Structure formats: structure tokens, C-alpha cells
Amino acid sequence: MRYFHKLRNKFFCPTVNIDTLWSMVPQEVKDKATKDNAPVIDVTQFGYFKVLGKGLLPAGQPVVVKAKLISKTAEKKIKEAGGAVLLTA
């Protein structure tokens, strides 16, 4: 299929998997994290736009993930761990 005058910036979408999300959290925030106090991970601050569902999150540790796009499997795994997903513009 041809695409005349294709501007690549429309299709720019770096991705990150669930298994690397926990490594983005600073150590001091990991120490303070409890079931009632879930850390918030904004993946756009690290240069990623989409979260994919490969891997596992730490068991029993909920996390709130902010991203522009998220896959169905990633959302399912985050919610199973007790976390939440926030979509940003």
C-alpha cells in the first residue's frame, strides 16, 4: 500500500513492557509503597507512549500507570495486581 507524503511523526509510538515498569520507580518510592499507597508511574516522562503486556508485575504491589496508549493485556495484568490505568492526552 502506498502512502503519499508520509510524515513519520504521526506514527511515532515508543513502547515499554510491564516487566520493566517497576524498574522505573525510584528506590525511595519503592520502600514507601504499600497496598494503600500505590506509586504512580508516568511512562511519558521516560519517553514511552504505549504500555504492552509482556511480563509480570510484582505480586501484591498495586501500581498506577499513566500512559497515552495501553494494550488490553497490559490493562488486564495491572488491574489484576490491584492497580489502575490512567490515559493521558
MOPAC internal coordinates of N, CA, C and O (Angstrom, degrees):
PM7 1SCF
backbone

  N    0.0000 0     0.00 0     0.00 0    0    0    0
  C    1.4354 1     0.00 0     0.00 0    1    0    0
  C    1.5266 1   108.91 1     0.00 0    2    1    0
  O    1.2310 1   121.17 1   -45.95 1    3    2    1
  N    1.2888 1   115.36 1   134.05 1    3    2    1
  C    1.4627 1   119.59 1   179.50 1    5    3    2
  C    1.5186 1   110.43 1   -91.48 1    6    5    3
  O    1.2310 1   121.28 1   -31.23 1    7    6    5
  N    1.2971 1   115.16 1   148.77 1    7    6    5
  C    1.4578 1   122.14 1   178.01 1    9    7    6
  C    1.5134 1   105.85 1  -135.98 1   10    9    7
  O    1.2310 1   120.65 1   -76.65 1   11   10    9
  N    1.3187 1   116.36 1   103.35 1   11   10    9
  C    1.4489 1   120.60 1  -176.57 1   13   11   10
  C    1.5306 1   110.44 1   -76.82 1   14   13   11
  O    1.2310 1   121.11 1   -44.73 1   15   14   13
  N    1.3068 1   115.48 1   135.27 1   15   14   13
  C    1.4591 1   123.70 1   179.69 1   17   15   14
  C    1.5333 1   110.88 1    53.76 1   18   17   15
  O    1.2310 1   121.15 1  -123.34 1   19   18   17
  N    1.3101 1   115.40 1    56.66 1   19   18   17
  C    1.4633 1   121.71 1  -179.17 1   21   19   18
  C    1.5183 1   109.61 1   -75.67 1   22   21   19
  O    1.2310 1   120.74 1   -61.27 1   23   22   21
  N    1.3124 1   116.19 1   118.73 1   23   22   21
  C    1.4545 1   122.37 1   176.27 1   25   23   22
  C    1.5224 1   107.75 1   -97.03 1   26   25   23
  O    1.2310 1   120.82 1   -64.96 1   27   26   25
  N    1.3168 1   116.04 1   115.04 1   27   26   25
  C    1.4639 1   120.97 1  -172.20 1   29   27   26
  C    1.5259 1   113.55 1   -69.18 1   30   29   27
  O    1.2310 1   119.30 1   160.21 1   31   30   29
  N    1.3138 1   118.94 1   -19.79 1   31   30   29
  C    1.4592 1   119.10 1  -177.39 1   33   31   30
  C    1.5281 1   112.27 1   -69.21 1   34   33   31
  O    1.2310 1   119.28 1   161.64 1   35   34   33
  N    1.3309 1   118.98 1   -18.36 1   35   34   33
  C    1.4647 1   120.95 1   174.92 1   37   35   34
  C    1.5235 1   111.52 1   -69.96 1   38   37   35
  O    1.2310 1   120.55 1   152.61 1   39   38   37
  N    1.3269 1   116.55 1   -27.39 1   39   38   37
  C    1.4471 1   121.84 1  -173.86 1   41   39   38
  C    1.5323 1   112.59 1  -104.80 1   42   41   39
  O    1.2310 1   119.52 1  -170.81 1   43   42   41
  N    1.3262 1   118.52 1     9.19 1   43   42   41
  C    1.4576 1   122.98 1  -179.15 1   45   43   42
  C    1.5197 1   108.92 1   -73.48 1   46   45   43
  O    1.2310 1   120.17 1   -64.30 1   47   46   45
  N    1.3226 1   117.28 1   115.70 1   47   46   45
  C    1.4607 1   121.08 1  -177.21 1   49   47   46
  C    1.5237 1   109.96 1  -152.41 1   50   49   47
  O    1.2310 1   119.16 1  -100.43 1   51   50   49
  N    1.3377 1   119.20 1    79.57 1   51   50   49
  C    1.4608 1   120.49 1   177.11 1   53   51   50
  C    1.5304 1   110.43 1   -66.54 1   54   53   51
  O    1.2310 1   121.06 1   -37.11 1   55   54   53
  N    1.3330 1   115.58 1   142.89 1   55   54   53
  C    1.4591 1   120.73 1  -174.30 1   57   55   54
  C    1.5246 1   111.55 1  -117.66 1   58   57   55
  O    1.2310 1   121.25 1   -21.93 1   59   58   57
  N    1.3105 1   115.21 1   158.07 1   59   58   57
  C    1.4629 1   122.98 1   175.99 1   61   59   58
  C    1.5267 1   107.47 1  -140.05 1   62   61   59
  O    1.2310 1   120.25 1   -34.62 1   63   62   61
  N    1.3225 1   117.13 1   145.38 1   63   62   61
  C    1.4541 1   121.90 1   179.18 1   65   63   62
  C    1.5224 1   110.76 1   -94.33 1   66   65   63
  O    1.2310 1   121.42 1   -18.35 1   67   66   65
  N    1.3298 1   114.89 1   161.65 1   67   66   65
  C    1.4644 1   121.13 1  -178.70 1   69   67   66
  C    1.5242 1   111.79 1   -62.11 1   70   69   67
  O    1.2310 1   119.99 1   144.97 1   71   70   69
  N    1.3291 1   117.62 1   -35.03 1   71   70   69
  C    1.4601 1   119.73 1  -175.64 1   73   71   70
  C    1.5229 1   113.12 1   -65.67 1   74   73   71
  O    1.2310 1   119.33 1   160.91 1   75   74   73
  N    1.3302 1   118.89 1   -19.09 1   75   74   73
  C    1.4663 1   121.35 1   178.35 1   77   75   74
  C    1.5346 1   113.07 1   -99.74 1   78   77   75
  O    1.2310 1   119.76 1   177.82 1   79   78   77
  N    1.3224 1   118.06 1    -2.18 1   79   78   77
  C    1.4696 1   120.33 1  -178.79 1   81   79   78
  C    1.5228 1   111.90 1   -64.42 1   82   81   79
  O    1.2310 1   120.08 1   137.32 1   83   82   81
  N    1.3124 1   117.45 1   -42.68 1   83   82   81
  C    1.4579 1   121.04 1  -174.96 1   85   83   82
  C    1.5233 1   111.40 1   -66.55 1   86   85   83
  O    1.2310 1   119.82 1   153.81 1   87   86   85
  N    1.3332 1   117.95 1   -26.19 1   87   86   85
  C    1.4650 1   120.29 1   178.47 1   89   87   86
  C    1.5319 1   111.93 1   -74.71 1   90   89   87
  O    1.2310 1   119.58 1   166.21 1   91   90   89
  N    1.3257 1   118.40 1   -13.79 1   91   90   89
  C    1.4714 1   121.95 1   178.19 1   93   91   90
  C    1.5208 1   112.18 1   -79.76 1   94   93   91
  O    1.2310 1   120.47 1   164.10 1   95   94   93
  N    1.3220 1   116.72 1   -15.90 1   95   94   93
  C    1.4652 1   121.07 1  -177.76 1   97   95   94
  C    1.5250 1   108.71 1   -81.77 1   98   97   95
  O    1.2310 1   119.14 1   -48.86 1   99   98   97
  N    1.3463 1   119.25 1   131.14 1   99   98   97
  C    1.4708 1   121.03 1   176.62 1  101   99   98
  C    1.5312 1   111.56 1   -63.27 1  102  101   99
  O    1.2310 1   120.64 1   -26.03 1  103  102  101
  N    1.3071 1   116.38 1   153.97 1  103  102  101
  C    1.4649 1   121.95 1  -175.20 1  105  103  102
  C    1.5226 1   111.97 1   -62.13 1  106  105  103
  O    1.2310 1   119.56 1   141.58 1  107  106  105
  N    1.3287 1   118.44 1   -38.42 1  107  106  105
  C    1.4634 1   120.31 1  -179.05 1  109  107  106
  C    1.5299 1   111.52 1   -66.66 1  110  109  107
  O    1.2310 1   120.21 1   148.25 1  111  110  109
  N    1.3131 1   117.20 1   -31.75 1  111  110  109
  C    1.4735 1   120.46 1   176.90 1  113  111  110
  C    1.5244 1   109.98 1   -74.41 1  114  113  111
  O    1.2310 1   120.31 1   144.35 1  115  114  113
  N    1.3398 1   117.01 1   -35.65 1  115  114  113
  C    1.4701 1   120.35 1   177.06 1  117  115  114
  C    1.5280 1   110.92 1   -62.43 1  118  117  115
  O    1.2310 1   120.35 1   141.19 1  119  118  117
  N    1.3306 1   116.94 1   -38.81 1  119  118  117
  C    1.4583 1   120.94 1  -179.15 1  121  119  118
  C    1.5281 1   111.88 1   -66.85 1  122  121  119
  O    1.2310 1   120.36 1   144.42 1  123  122  121
  N    1.3410 1   116.93 1   -35.58 1  123  122  121
  C    1.4638 1   121.43 1  -178.58 1  125  123  122
  C    1.5251 1   112.91 1   -82.99 1  126  125  123
  O    1.2310 1   119.78 1   167.14 1  127  126  125
  N    1.3252 1   118.03 1   -12.86 1  127  126  125
  C    1.4628 1   121.95 1  -174.16 1  129  127  126
  C    1.5215 1   111.49 1   -69.16 1  130  129  127
  O    1.2310 1   120.98 1   -48.22 1  131  130  129
  N    1.3268 1   115.74 1   131.78 1  131  130  129
  C    1.4583 1   123.09 1   174.23 1  133  131  130
  C    1.5251 1   107.73 1  -132.79 1  134  133  131
  O    1.2310 1   121.01 1     2.38 1  135  134  133
  N    1.3323 1   115.67 1  -177.62 1  135  134  133
  C    1.4714 1   118.62 1   177.83 1  137  135  134
  C    1.5252 1   111.01 1   -67.80 1  138  137  135
  O    1.2310 1   120.15 1   149.01 1  139  138  137
  N    1.3322 1   117.33 1   -30.99 1  139  138  137
  C    1.4641 1   121.14 1   179.70 1  141  139  138
  C    1.5198 1   112.11 1   -84.38 1  142  141  139
  O    1.2310 1   120.23 1   155.43 1  143  142  141
  N    1.3256 1   117.17 1   -24.57 1  143  142  141
  C    1.4632 1   122.19 1  -176.93 1  145  143  142
  C    1.5317 1   108.90 1  -117.29 1  146  145  143
  O    1.2310 1   120.85 1   -95.16 1  147  146  145
  N    1.3240 1   115.99 1    84.84 1  147  146  145
  C    1.4647 1   121.03 1  -177.37 1  149  147  146
  C    1.5263 1   110.04 1   -83.87 1  150  149  147
  O    1.2310 1   119.57 1   -45.25 1  151  150  149
  N    1.3371 1   118.43 1   134.75 1  151  150  149
  C    1.4614 1   120.41 1   177.61 1  153  151  150
  C    1.5256 1   111.30 1   -72.07 1  154  153  151
  O    1.2310 1   120.82 1   -32.47 1  155  154  153
  N    1.3296 1   116.04 1   147.53 1  155  154  153
  C    1.4629 1   122.45 1   178.51 1  157  155  154
  C    1.5283 1   107.92 1  -101.49 1  158  157  155
  O    1.2310 1   120.67 1   -54.64 1  159  158  157
  N    1.3376 1   116.32 1   125.36 1  159  158  157
  C    1.4622 1   121.56 1   179.23 1  161  159  158
  C    1.5187 1   107.73 1  -113.15 1  162  161  159
  O    1.2310 1   120.40 1   -66.27 1  163  162  161
  N    1.3309 1   116.84 1   113.73 1  163  162  161
  C    1.4603 1   122.21 1   175.56 1  165  163  162
  C    1.5280 1   107.22 1   -98.35 1  166  165  163
  O    1.2310 1   120.26 1   -76.79 1  167  166  165
  N    1.3262 1   117.11 1   103.21 1  167  166  165
  C    1.4641 1   120.70 1  -174.34 1  169  167  166
  C    1.5242 1   112.38 1   -72.23 1  170  169  167
  O    1.2310 1   119.62 1   160.99 1  171  170  169
  N    1.3393 1   118.33 1   -19.01 1  171  170  169
  C    1.4606 1   119.71 1   178.44 1  173  171  170
  C    1.5298 1   111.03 1   -69.20 1  174  173  171
  O    1.2310 1   119.75 1   155.37 1  175  174  173
  N    1.3269 1   118.09 1   -24.63 1  175  174  173
  C    1.4677 1   120.94 1   176.01 1  177  175  174
  C    1.5268 1   111.32 1   -67.86 1  178  177  175
  O    1.2310 1   120.59 1   155.36 1  179  178  177
  N    1.3323 1   116.48 1   -24.64 1  179  178  177
  C    1.4597 1   121.32 1   179.50 1  181  179  178
  C    1.5207 1   112.37 1   -96.34 1  182  181  179
  O    1.2310 1   119.91 1  -176.72 1  183  182  181
  N    1.3462 1   117.79 1     3.28 1  183  182  181
  C    1.4508 1   121.92 1   175.90 1  185  183  182
  C    1.5197 1   114.82 1    91.80 1  186  185  183
  O    1.2310 1   119.62 1  -165.05 1  187  186  185
  N    1.3192 1   118.33 1    14.95 1  187  186  185
  C    1.4640 1   122.00 1   178.74 1  189  187  186
  C    1.5199 1   109.66 1  -110.70 1  190  189  187
  O    1.2310 1   120.90 1   -32.55 1  191  190  189
  N    1.3354 1   115.89 1   147.45 1  191  190  189
  C    1.4589 1   119.94 1   179.18 1  193  191  190
  C    1.5230 1   112.42 1  -111.43 1  194  193  191
  O    1.2310 1   120.17 1   147.57 1  195  194  193
  N    1.3381 1   117.28 1   -32.43 1  195  194  193
  C    1.4600 1   120.82 1  -173.96 1  197  195  194
  C    1.5236 1   110.71 1  -121.62 1  198  197  195
  O    1.2310 1   120.64 1   -40.58 1  199  198  197
  N    1.3384 1   116.38 1   139.42 1  199  198  197
  C    1.4549 1   122.79 1   177.69 1  201  199  198
  C    1.5236 1   107.87 1  -107.04 1  202  201  199
  O    1.2310 1   120.94 1   -53.40 1  203  202  201
  N    1.3340 1   115.80 1   126.60 1  203  202  201
  C    1.4567 1   122.07 1   179.12 1  205  203  202
  C    1.5187 1   110.04 1  -106.66 1  206  205  203
  O    1.2310 1   119.97 1   -15.29 1  207  206  205
  N    1.3373 1   117.66 1   164.71 1  207  206  205
  C    1.4493 1   122.17 1  -168.76 1  209  207  206
  C    1.5075 1   117.18 1   -97.45 1  210  209  207
  O    1.2310 1   118.71 1  -158.37 1  211  210  209
  N    1.3269 1   120.07 1    21.63 1  211  210  209
  C    1.4658 1   120.74 1   179.27 1  213  211  210
  C    1.5225 1   109.91 1   -79.55 1  214  213  211
  O    1.2310 1   120.36 1   -47.18 1  215  214  213
  N    1.3181 1   116.92 1   132.82 1  215  214  213
  C    1.4532 1   120.92 1   176.24 1  217  215  214
  C    1.5121 1   112.59 1    98.49 1  218  217  215
  O    1.2310 1   121.41 1     7.73 1  219  218  217
  N    1.3284 1   114.91 1  -172.27 1  219  218  217
  C    1.4585 1   122.37 1  -177.59 1  221  219  218
  C    1.5187 1   110.61 1  -130.85 1  222  221  219
  O    1.2310 1   121.01 1   -27.33 1  223  222  221
  N    1.3167 1   115.68 1   152.67 1  223  222  221
  C    1.4579 1   121.74 1   172.43 1  225  223  222
  C    1.5208 1   108.68 1   -90.85 1  226  225  223
  O    1.2310 1   119.31 1   -19.40 1  227  226  225
  N    1.3327 1   118.92 1   160.60 1  227  226  225
  C    1.4628 1   120.59 1   176.29 1  229  227  226
  C    1.5289 1   110.23 1   -59.82 1  230  229  227
  O    1.2310 1   120.89 1   -43.95 1  231  230  229
  N    1.3127 1   115.90 1   136.05 1  231  230  229
  C    1.4645 1   120.88 1  -176.85 1  233  231  230
  C    1.5281 1   110.87 1   -67.96 1  234  233  231
  O    1.2310 1   120.91 1   -44.57 1  235  234  233
  N    1.3205 1   115.87 1   135.43 1  235  234  233
  C    1.4564 1   121.26 1   175.95 1  237  235  234
  C    1.5132 1   114.65 1    76.40 1  238  237  235
  O    1.2310 1   119.42 1  -172.25 1  239  238  237
  N    1.3160 1   118.71 1     7.75 1  239  238  237
  C    1.4623 1   120.64 1   179.65 1  241  239  238
  C    1.5332 1   109.31 1  -118.25 1  242  241  239
  O    1.2310 1   119.79 1   -77.10 1  243  242  241
  N    1.3310 1   118.00 1   102.90 1  243  242  241
  C    1.4616 1   119.72 1   177.45 1  245  243  242
  C    1.5251 1   110.77 1   -71.46 1  246  245  243
  O    1.2310 1   121.11 1   -27.57 1  247  246  245
  N    1.3192 1   115.48 1   152.43 1  247  246  245
  C    1.4589 1   121.11 1  -179.70 1  249  247  246
  C    1.5271 1   107.87 1  -146.24 1  250  249  247
  O    1.2310 1   120.80 1   -34.06 1  251  250  249
  N    1.3353 1   116.08 1   145.94 1  251  250  249
  C    1.4612 1   122.10 1   177.38 1  253  251  250
  C    1.5252 1   107.05 1  -104.75 1  254  253  251
  O    1.2310 1   120.54 1   -55.89 1  255  254  253
  N    1.3269 1   116.57 1   124.11 1  255  254  253
  C    1.4598 1   121.98 1  -176.32 1  257  255  254
  C    1.5204 1   109.22 1  -113.05 1  258  257  255
  O    1.2310 1   120.55 1   -52.78 1  259  258  257
  N    1.3352 1   116.56 1   127.22 1  259  258  257
  C    1.4564 1   122.57 1   176.01 1  261  259  258
  C    1.5233 1   107.95 1  -109.19 1  262  261  259
  O    1.2310 1   120.52 1   -56.94 1  263  262  261
  N    1.3452 1   116.62 1   123.06 1  263  262  261
  C    1.4633 1   121.17 1  -178.93 1  265  263  262
  C    1.5226 1   109.39 1  -152.12 1  266  265  263
  O    1.2310 1   121.12 1   -18.21 1  267  266  265
  N    1.3387 1   115.47 1   161.79 1  267  266  265
  C    1.4616 1   120.12 1   176.52 1  269  267  266
  C    1.5203 1   111.24 1   -76.06 1  270  269  267
  O    1.2310 1   120.35 1   139.55 1  271  270  269
  N    1.3326 1   116.94 1   -40.45 1  271  270  269
  C    1.4587 1   122.68 1   179.90 1  273  271  270
  C    1.5140 1   109.12 1  -133.74 1  274  273  271
  O    1.2310 1   120.64 1   -28.30 1  275  274  273
  N    1.3281 1   116.38 1   151.70 1  275  274  273
  C    1.4589 1   120.27 1   178.15 1  277  275  274
  C    1.5270 1   108.49 1  -150.13 1  278  277  275
  O    1.2310 1   120.92 1   -37.75 1  279  278  277
  N    1.3254 1   115.84 1   142.25 1  279  278  277
  C    1.4638 1   119.49 1   180.00 1  281  279  278
  C    1.5266 1   110.21 1   -81.84 1  282  281  279
  O    1.2310 1   121.06 1   -16.29 1  283  282  281
  N    1.3357 1   115.58 1   163.71 1  283  282  281
  C    1.4590 1   120.41 1  -178.90 1  285  283  282
  C    1.5269 1   111.33 1   -64.45 1  286  285  283
  O    1.2310 1   120.63 1   139.09 1  287  286  285
  N    1.3344 1   116.41 1   -40.91 1  287  286  285
  C    1.4671 1   119.14 1  -178.14 1  289  287  286
  C    1.5195 1   111.25 1   -68.82 1  290  289  287
  O    1.2310 1   120.21 1   144.34 1  291  290  289
  N    1.3264 1   117.21 1   -35.66 1  291  290  289
  C    1.4658 1   119.95 1   178.20 1  293  291  290
  C    1.5236 1   110.32 1   -66.31 1  294  293  291
  O    1.2310 1   120.41 1   137.16 1  295  294  293
  N    1.3117 1   116.81 1   -42.84 1  295  294  293
  C    1.4604 1   120.28 1   179.23 1  297  295  294
  C    1.5271 1   110.68 1   -63.85 1  298  297  295
  O    1.2310 1   120.32 1   140.12 1  299  298  297
  N    1.3089 1   116.99 1   -39.88 1  299  298  297
  C    1.4633 1   121.49 1   179.35 1  301  299  298
  C    1.5222 1   111.10 1   -63.41 1  302  301  299
  O    1.2310 1   119.89 1   135.18 1  303  302  301
  N    1.3423 1   117.81 1   -44.82 1  303  302  301
  C    1.4606 1   121.68 1  -178.29 1  305  303  302
  C    1.5242 1   111.57 1   -68.61 1  306  305  303
  O    1.2310 1   120.05 1   142.69 1  307  306  305
  N    1.3266 1   117.50 1   -37.31 1  307  306  305
  C    1.4665 1   120.91 1   179.51 1  309  307  306
  C    1.5301 1   109.72 1   -66.84 1  310  309  307
  O    1.2310 1   120.24 1   137.37 1  311  310  309
  N    1.3232 1   117.15 1   -42.63 1  311  310  309
  C    1.4619 1   120.29 1  -179.35 1  313  311  310
  C    1.5208 1   111.81 1   -71.49 1  314  313  311
  O    1.2310 1   119.65 1   149.03 1  315  314  313
  N    1.3351 1   118.27 1   -30.97 1  315  314  313
  C    1.4627 1   120.86 1   175.57 1  317  315  314
  C    1.5225 1   111.49 1   -65.99 1  318  317  315
  O    1.2310 1   120.87 1   148.33 1  319  318  317
  N    1.3345 1   115.95 1   -31.67 1  319  318  317
  C    1.4652 1   120.18 1   178.22 1  321  319  318
  C    1.5291 1   111.93 1   -79.55 1  322  321  319
  O    1.2310 1   120.21 1   176.58 1  323  322  321
  N    1.3344 1   117.20 1    -3.42 1  323  322  321
  C    1.4589 1   120.79 1   178.26 1  325  323  322
  C    1.5161 1   113.42 1    95.99 1  326  325  323
  O    1.2310 1   120.15 1  -172.01 1  327  326  325
  N    1.3112 1   117.31 1     7.99 1  327  326  325
  C    1.4575 1   121.49 1  -177.67 1  329  327  326
  C    1.5128 1   112.63 1   -93.21 1  330  329  327
  O    1.2310 1   120.95 1    11.28 1  331  330  329
  N    1.3357 1   115.78 1  -168.72 1  331  330  329
  C    1.4447 1   122.32 1  -179.31 1  333  331  330
  C    1.5150 1   110.33 1  -140.99 1  334  333  331
  O    1.2310 1   120.97 1   -18.81 1  335  334  333
  N    1.3261 1   115.74 1   161.19 1  335  334  333
  C    1.4634 1   122.52 1  -179.43 1  337  335  334
  C    1.5218 1   107.87 1  -122.87 1  338  337  335
  O    1.2310 1   120.85 1   -49.48 1  339  338  337
  N    1.3385 1   115.97 1   130.52 1  339  338  337
  C    1.4581 1   121.71 1   175.52 1  341  339  338
  C    1.5251 1   108.04 1  -119.30 1  342  341  339
  O    1.2310 1   120.66 1   -54.49 1  343  342  341
  N    1.3314 1   116.35 1   125.51 1  343  342  341
  C    1.4606 1   120.40 1   177.42 1  345  343  342
  C    1.5259 1   108.35 1   -92.28 1  346  345  343
  O    1.2310 1   121.33 1   -44.20 1  347  346  345
  N    1.3422 1   115.05 1   135.80 1  347  346  345
  C    1.4579 1   120.45 1   178.61 1  349  347  346
  C    1.5163 1   109.05 1  -114.63 1  350  349  347
  O    1.2310 1   120.78 1   -18.00 1  351  350  349
  N    1.3108 1   116.11 1   162.00 1  351  350  349
  C    1.4637 1   120.38 1  -178.48 1  353  351  350
  C    1.5041 1   111.38 1   -83.12 1  354  353  351
  O    1.2310 1   120.10 1   180.00 1  355  354  353

